[in-house]
Amino acid sequence: MHQEVYTDILKGVNRIMELMTSWEKKGLEKGLKKWLEKGRTEEKVKIAKQMLEKEFPLKVICEFTGLSEAEVEKLKD
């Protein structure tokens, strides 16, 4: 009887650990996605600033970087 209860408890604990691992994995994946997206955005901004310094037209900067005109305009300041 005690062995059955212990086994059931152990199964429950193992299931909880599986779920926690799954949640942690999802959290890591989400964090990695955000980190990569931030890096891409920073690189786009860097390129846009360089293009502004070389006096590229606004529309060309937007086309090459994928940034909106408003985003590029903010970089001028």
ABEGO torsion letter per residue (X at the ends): XAAAAAAAAAAAAAAAAAAAAAAAAAAAAAAAAAAAAAAAAAAAAAAAAAAAAAGBBAAAAAAAAGBBAAAAAAAAX
